[in-house]
Amino acid sequence: MLHALIKVKPNISAEDYHRLFLNMGRNDTIAQHLKVITKEPHVAGTPENFATADYVLSTFQKSGLDAHYTDYKVLLTYPLSRSLSLTLPQGEVIQLKLKEQEIESDPSTKNAKVIPTFHAYSPSADISAEVVFVNYGTEEDYSTLRDKGLDAKGAIVIAKYGRIFRGDIVDIAAGAGAVGVIIYSDPQDYGGNRTQGYYPDSRWLPPSGVQRGSIFGENGDPLTPGWPSLPDSERLSVDDPRTKLPTIPSIPISAEDATTIMKSFDGPIAPAEWHGALDLPAYRLGRGPSILNLHYKSNHTITPIRDVFRLIKGSEEPNRYVLLGNHRDAWTFGAGDPNGGTATLLEISQRLGKLLKKGWQPKRSILLCNWDAEEYALIGSTEWVEQNYDLLFSSAVAYLNVDVAVRGPGFSLQSTPQLDDFIQDIAKEVEDPDNPGNTIYESWASSSPDSHPPINRLGGKGSDYSPFVQHAGIASTDFNFGKDFPPYHSLYDDFMWMEKYGDPLFHRHVALGAMWGLTALKLADEKLYVDTLEAQLRSADAPPFVSTSPLLKSIAELRKAALQIKKKAEVYGPSKINKYGTTAFPGISDLVALVTGDEANHSGDGWADVQHQIWRVSRAISRVALVIHGELS
C-alpha cells in the first residue's frame, strides 16, 4: 500500500493560480502594513529605518521561503544646522521660519524625530548675497534672464520646484555663477492655486510645507562610482572631483518663506508665464536691494544601509529572475513616497506565500527587492546592481518597479518598449478601482485622445529602475496610480493624508498590487523568448522537428562567454610595453613599470593609480566569482 502515501499534485494550470492571485487582494492588509511602516519618520541610515527593514524581513519570512538582507556602507548627509535671514536696506533683519507647521488633528506632524528641511549632499556654507528669481531654474530660464539684461553671477537664486530635477537646478545655477540656491513649492503647482484650501481640509500642500530631497545628480554612493560599496571597498575621498558632489549650497523653503523673500526685492517684473500663485503684487526678477544670508552646516558620514530580499525559486529555470522592487526609506513618514509601494509589496509576498502552499511554483525565479537609500541617490538598488551586474545581465527577465504607488485615481505606466503589449494585456484582466465594471485597460485607454493607453518611457533617473535600465540594460517598468502629489517629501506625506485623499479605501493599492504581481507571475510562468520567430514557424506550418531550442541555448552561451572574456581581459592580456608578450594583470604591471621607470615621477599620485587599478582588477575577479557561483547577492 505504499502508493497510498504518495501525494498526487492537483492538475491546476498556471492560469488558475494567476486567477487565484487576483482574488486574494486585501485592502485591510495593505492599510495595516502602511500604518506600521509609517508610524515613525525613517530616513536612510537612521535606527527608525533599520526598524522598517526588520519589519519587511519578518513579513517576508512569515510568508515562507528564503528571505535575507544585504548591507552596504555609503556616504549619506544630514543637517547639523541651518538658517536663512533677510537683511533689508534699512538694516532690519528678518529670520525666515524654515519650519513646517504642526496640524492639531494629525499627530504625526508633531513627531520630534522628523528631520529638518534640507537638501542632501549640499555643501556647508555661510554666504550673503542679493537674490535673483530664475523661475524653474532651467537653461531656458537663464537665457530669458540674460535677454532681460540680468545674470546670476555672485547671487543666491530662488527657483520654483516642478519642471526639472532639483539637483539640475543647483548644477545649472552653479554653471551660471550663482553662489547659492533656494527652492520653494509654488502654490500654483502644489497648493491648488490658493483657491481650494490646504491639508488637512484638502489634499494640497500647506503654505509652510517644504519639499526635502537630494541634489546629487548621479546614481549610487558618491564615494564608489561604478563599483559596490562593500565594507572593504575602495573609496574616494569626499573632496575628490570624481564624486561629482554639488559645489554650491542649497536649501529648500516653503511658499510662506518664499513670499517674504520675494516681497523684499526689486528689479524688472518677470515674464507673465513665470508668475505663480504666491501672495505678491508681482513676481520680480531682482536683484536687491535686500541681502539674503544663508547658513548651512552638513554632516557627511559613511553609514550602513540595508536592502531586503525574498526569493521564490523557479522550478524549470531557477537561474532566470523576475524582479519586483520598491524602496523603503523616506524623507518623513513616506505614506505616498514610497511606503504605499512597500505595503503593497508585502501584501504581494503574502499572496505568493498562499499560492506556494496550494502547490504553485513559478517556472522562473521571482525576487522581491526592498531597497534602501533611494531618496539620496538610488543608492541601495545601484550598489546591488553594481555588485550583481554580470548575473543580472545574463539572467534577469525584467525589473518591475513601484515608487509612489498611489497618489489618486488613474493608472499610469512608465516602461521600456519590450513590455508595452504584455502589460496592456494584463490591464485587461484587472478591474479599475475607480470605475467598477471597467478594466484598468478600458479606463487607461479612454484617458488618451487616440484611445491608446499612454505609456511614458523610462529615460530618466527618477527611481530604482534607473540602474536596471541604464546600467544593466534590463527591460523595466514603473507602475502607479494618480498624477500630482502635493505633499511630496514634506511633513504631510503621512498615513492620514493617504487615508483621507490618496486612497481612502485602499482599493487602488489592491489594484496596483494586482497589476504588479500578475505581471511578475506571467513573466515567471509564460514563454518569453524568440516569440516572433516561433509565431512565424507556427504560421508557416513548420514540421515538429523545427525548434528554436538550439538558438536559445546558443544565445545564453554567447552571453556567458562574452562576460567571461570581458573579465579575463582585465586579468591577463598584452602589455602596453610588450605587445608580443602576455602579461598577468597587464593594467597593474604597466602602471608599476610607468611609476618605476627611468623617466617616472616617483610621487604618491602614481602609486595611487596602481592601487586604484588593483581595486579594479579585484572587483572584476569578484564579479567572475559571482557568475561562477551563480547566485545573486
N, C-alpha and C positions, 0 to 999 in steps of 0.2 A: 504493500500500500504506500510505497514511497512517493508515488506520483501525486498522492493527495496532499503532500506537504509543499508541492511546487505551486507558487502563486502565478497565475496567468495574468499578464499585463492587459488591462482592458484596451480594446481596439478603439482608441479615441484619436482623432486626427488633430494635426496642429491647428487647423481652423476651429475645431471645437474648443481647444484650450484658449485660443485667442478670443473667442466669444465669451468664454468664462471670465477671462481677464477683464473685458469691458464691463461685465455685470458686477464686478467686485468693488467698484469705486465707492469710497466712503468719505463724504464731506466732513463728517464729525471727526474722523481720524486725522484728516489733514489739518483741521482747525486746532485740534489738541496739540499736534506736533508744533504748529506755528506758535501757539501760546507758550509752550515750554521754551522753544528756542529764542523767542523774542522777549523773554522775561527781563533780561539784563542787556545793556549795550555790550557789544562784543567785537571790538576792533581786533584785527590780526595781531598776534603776539601777546595778548593780554590773558590773564587767568580765566576771564569770562569766556573768551573764545575757545580756549582749551576745554572748558566745560561743555561747550556745544559739540566739540569733536568727540568727547566721551559719550554724549547722548546719541550722536549719529552712529558711532561704533556699536554701542549696546543695542540700538534698534536694529541695525544690520544683523548682529549676532542672534538676536531673538527671532529674526526671520529665517534663520537657518543658513548652513554652509559657511564658506570662508569669508571672514572679514578681517581686515588688517589696516595698518596705517603706515605712512612713510613721512619722516620728518626731514626738513631742510633748515639750514641756518642762513638767514638772509638779512639784508640791510633794510630796516624799517625806520621811520622817523615819527616823532611825537612832539607836540608843542610844549615847551617849558614855560615860555612867557610870550605875550604879545599885547600890543596896544596900538591904538590909532587915534590921533588927535588932530585938530584943525586949528591953526593959528590965523586969526582974522587980521586984517590990515591994522586995526586999532590996537592990536596986542592981545585981545581976548582969546583964550584957548578953550576949545570945546572938546571934551573927551567923548569919543564915539563908544557905543554900548558893546559891540561885539558879543552880544548875548541874545539867545533866543528866549522868548517869553514863555513861562510856565502856563499851563492851562489847568484850571481848577478841576474840571471834570475828567481830566486824563492824567492819572497818577504817574504814568511813565515819564511825562515831561518834567517831573520833579526829581528824577533819579540823579543823584550826585555823581554817578560814575560816567555820565555822558561826557565824551571827550570834547574839549573846547573846539570852536570853529577854527579850522586851519587848512592849509594845503600841504599834503605830504610831499616831502623832498624839497620844499622851499629852503634856500639857504638862510642862515641867520643874518640879520642886518639891522642897522639903525640909520634911517635916511630921512631927509626932509626935502621936499621939492614941491613945485607947482603941479597942478593936476590938469591933464588933458583927457577929454572924453573921446573914446575911439569906437563907439557903437559896440559891435560884437567882436571887435579886435581882429578882423580878418585882414588879409593882404589888401583886398579891395577897399576896405575902410581906411587904411593908411594912405592909399592912393587918393581917395576922396579928400582926406585931411590935407595932403600936400597941395591938391588943387585949390584949397582954401587959403594957402599960404602958411599953413601950420605944420609943425612936426612934433615928435615925441622926445627929442633928444634932451636928456637931463631931467625929464619929467617922470612923475608917477602917473600911469594911465589908469583910467577907470573904464571897465568894459562890462557889457552885459553877457550873462550866460545864454547859451541857446543854439548858436549856429555851428560852432566848432569845438573841438576838444579843449578843455581849459589849459592843458599843457601847451597846446599850439598857440593859445592866446598869449601865454607867457613867452614862448620862444620868439614869436613874431614881434612882440614888444621889445624884447632884448635886441633883436636884429635892427629895430628902428631907433635904438639908442636910449630907450626908457631905462630908468634906474629901479623901478618897482611897478607892481601891478596890484590893483584891487578889482575883484569881480563880484557882481551882485546879480540877484534874480529879479528882473523887472516884472512888475505886476501884469504887464501886457502878456508875458509868456507864462508866468507861474501863479499869478494872483487873480485870474478871471477878470482882468482889466479893471480891477477895483469896483466891479459892479455886482458881484454875486456873493459877497461875504467871504469869510475865511474859516479855515478849520478852527474849532470843531463844528461850526454852523454850516460849513460847506466843505468841499474837497480841496479848496485852494490854499496855497501856502500863505500863512500869516505874514504881515509886513516885517516881523522880526526874524522870519525864517532864513536860514543860511544853508547853502549847498557846500558841504565839505568835498574833498576829493584830492586825488593825486595830480601833480603836474609833471610827473616823469613820463617822457614820451616813448620809452622803449618797453619791450616785454621782458619780464623776468627780473631776477636780482641784479641790481646795477653793478655789483662787485664781481659777478661771474657771467659776463655776457657771452652766451654761446655754449656754456657748459653748466652742469648741475651743481647746486650749492650744497654739496655733501659736507659733513663736519670737517673732513680733512682736505677740502678742495683748495686749489689755488684761488686767491682773491686779490682783486685790485685794491689800491688804497682809495679812500673817498675822494681825494683831490686829483686822482688820475683822470685826465680828459677823456679816456676811453669809456668811463662810466656814463658820459653824456648827461650828467645830472644838471638840473637847472642852474643858471648863473645869476639870476636876479630874484629878489624876494617877491612873494605874492601872498595875499590874504583874501579869503572870501568874506563878503559882508552882506548884510541884509538890505532890503529895499528901504527900510527905515533909515539906516545909516547912510545909504547912497543919496537919499533925498537931502540930508543935512549937508553932505559934501557938495552936491551939485547946485544947491542954492547959494553956495558961497563963492562961486567963481563966475567971471565974466567971459568976454570973448564973443565971437560970432555965434549966431543961432545955428544949431545943427540942421542938416537937411531934414526935410519933413519925414522921410522914411526912417530916420534914426530915432525919432521921438517914440517913447514908450508910454507907460501909464503912471509914472511917479507923479506925486502931487507937486508939480512945478509950474511956474508961469511959462517956461520954455526950457527946452534942452539946449544948453550952450556948450561950445567946444572947449572953452578955457583959452589961454592959461590965466592963472591967478585971478584976483590978487591974493587970495588966501594960500597958505602953505600947509601941506599935509605932512604929518610926522608919523612915520611907520617904524615900529619896533617889533622885531620877531626873533626869538631865540629857539632853536630846534635841538632836539636830542636825536642824533643819528646813531643808531645802535644795531649791532648784529644780534639777532634773536631767533629762536626756533619758531617754525610754523609746522602745521600738521595736515596732510592730505589723508582722507579716509576712503577705503575701498571695500566693495563687496563683489566677489567673483562667483558666477554660476558657470561651471564648466560645460562646454558643449560635448555632445555625445559622438558626433561624427567629425567635426573639425574643431577640436578643442583649442588649437593654436590660432584660430581666427577670432577676432574680437569685435563685438558691437559695444560701443562705449556710450554711456549716458552720464553727463556731467553737469554739476551746479556748484557754485561757490557758497561758502558758509559765513565768511567774515562780513561784517557790516560796519559802516561808519557810526551808526547809532544802534537802533533796535532791528532794522532790516526786515520789517514785515513784508514790504514790497520788494526791496532790493537787499538781499537775494532770497530771503528765507521762505517766501511762498514757494519758491522752487525747491528749497531743501525739504520742506514739509511734504511736498508732492513726491519728491524722490524717495523719501522714507515710506510713503504710502504705497508707491510702486513696488518697493522692496518687499513690503508685507504681502502684496498681491502675488508677487512671484513666488514667495515662500509657500503660499497656499497652493499654487499650481504645482510646485515640486512635490508637495505631499499627496497630490492627486495623481502623480505618476509622470508629469510632464518633465522633459529635459530639452533644452534647446539643442539644435544641431551644431551651432557655433556658440562660442562662449559669450556671455554678457558680463560686462564690468561696469558697476555703478561707482562713480567717482565724485567725491565731495571735496572741492578744492579750498585751500586757504590763501589768504593774502591776495585775492583777486583785485581788491579795491586799490592796492598800492601799485600794481603793475602786472596783473595777471600772473603773479609770481608762482603760486602753487602748481598751476597747470603747466606753466612754461618750464619750470625746473624738472617736472616729471617727464614732459615730452623730451627735453634735452637728455635726460638720463636713459630714456627708453626709445629713442628715436629710431634705431635700426629695426627693432622688433615691430614698432608701430608702422613703419614704412612698409614692411613686408607682410604684416598680419592684421592690421586694422581694416575692418569693413567700412565703418562710418563712426563719426562722433556726433552725438545728439546733445545739444546744449540748451539749458534753460537758465536765465539770469533773473530778470524781473518777470516772474511768471504771470502775474495778473495785476493790472492797474485799472481795469474797467472792461467794458464789453468789446467784442470784436476780435476774432482770431487773426494773428499776424505771423508770417513766416519769413525768415531770412535763411537762405540756403545756397549751397553750391549747386550748379545745374544738374548734376547726376541724379539728385534725389527729388527733383521737381515732380515728375509724374508719379513717382512712388508715394509721396506724401499726399498729393491730391487724391489719389485713390483711397488712402486711409481716411482722409477727411470726409469721404462719402459714407463711412461706417460709424461716425461719431456724431451724436446729436448736439446741436448748438444749444448751450445752456440758456441763452437769452432769446431763443426763438423755438420753443417746443414744437416738434413736428418737422422741423427743418434740420438737415445735416449741417455740420460746420462748412462743408464744401458749398452748399447752396447759399448760405449767408455770406460766406467769403467771396464767392464769385459775384454775387449781386452788389458787392461794395465797389466793383470796378465798372467803369462805363462800357467796356467791351465784353463784360460778363466772363472774363477770365480771371481767376484768382490772382491778385497782385503778389508777386514774390520779389523780395529785395535780395541783393547779393551780399555775401559776407566778405566785403573787401577791406573793412577797417579793423581796428584793434579794440572794439568795444567790449569784448567779453572773452571767456575762456576758449571759445572756438578758434581764436586767432593763432595760437601756436600749432594747432592741429592743421589748419588750412594753410597758413603761410610758411610754416617751418617744415611740417611733415607731409603736406600735400594730400591730406585725408578728406574725403567727402564729408561735409558737415552741415548741420542745421542749427537754428536757434528759434525756439517756439515762444510765443507769449500771447496774452490777451490784453487788449487796451492800447491806448495811444499815449497821450500826455500823462505825466506823473508828477504833480505839483510838489509833493513833499520829498522828492528825490534827495537823498543824502542829508536830510535835515533831522532835527529833533522829532519831527512829527511823523516819520515813517515808522509807525508802531502798530501794534495789534488793533487798537481802537480805530485808527484810520482805515485799516483794511476791512474790519468788520462793518464799519459804517458806510464806506464809499467804494472800496476796491472790489469786494466780493462778499456782500452780506451773508449769502447762503453757502459760500464756498463751492458753488456748483461750477464756476469757471475753473477753479483749481482741479476739480474732478475731471472735467472735460480736457483740460490741458494734460493731466496725467494719462488719460485715455489715448490722446494723440501721441504723446511722448513714448509711453510704454508699448503701444501697439506697433509703432514704427520700429522699435527695438526688436519686438517679438518676430515681426515679419522679416526683418533683416537677418535675424538669427536663424530662422526656420526655412526660408524660401530659397530657391535657386537664384543666384545673383549674377553669375559671370558668363560672359560670351553670349548673353541673351539674344542679341541681334543675329549673330551667326546661327544659333540654334533655331531661332524662328525661321530664318531663311532656309535651313536644311529641311525643316518640317514642311514648309510651304512647297518645297521642290520635291517632296515625297522621296527623300534620300533613303536608301536601304538602312536597316538597323545597324549594320556593322560600321557605318559612318558616325564617328563620335568625336566630340570636341575634347575628350579627356586628355589626350596627349598634349593638346595646346595649353590647357590649363596647367598641367604638370610642368611643361617647359617654361611657362611664364613665371611660375613660382620658383623654379630652379634658377632662372636668369636673375630674378630679383635678389635671391640669396647670394649668388655668385658675385653680382655687382657690388653688394655691400661688403663682402669679404675682400674683394680686390681693392676697394676704396680704402679699407682699413690697413691692409697689408702694405700698401704703398707708403704708409707713414712709418712702417716698421723696418722694411728693407727696400732698397732700390739704388739707382745710380747716384753716386756722389757728384756734387757740383764741381769738385776738384779732380775727379777721375771718372769720366763718362763711361769708360770701358769696364770699370770695376763695379761690383755690387757691394754695398756697404750696409751693415746693420745700423738701423736708426740714422738714416742719412741726414735728416734735418738737424739732429743733435750734433753729429760728428762734424758736419760742415761748419756749424756755428763755433764749435770748440776750436777748429782749425783757424777760423777767422779771428777769434779772440786772442789766440796764442801765436799767431803768425808774426813774421818779421815786421810787417807794417801795421800791426794791430795796435789799437788803442786799448790798453790793458785796464780800462776803467770798469767800475762796477756795473755800468749800463750793459756792456757786452755780456757779462756773466748773467745778468738778469734776463737777457734774451735767451741764453742757454737754458736757464731754469724754466722759463715760460715754455720752451719747446719740449722739455722733459715732461712738463704737465700735459701738453697737447698729446704727446705720444701715449702717456699713461691713460689719458681719457679714451683714446682710440682703442687701446688694448682692452680696457674695461668694457667698452661697448661691444667689442667682438665677443668677450666672455659672456655678456648678457644674451647675445644672439645664440651662442652655442648652448647656453643653459636653457634658453627657450621659454623663459617666463618673464612677465612684466614685473617691475619692482613694486 
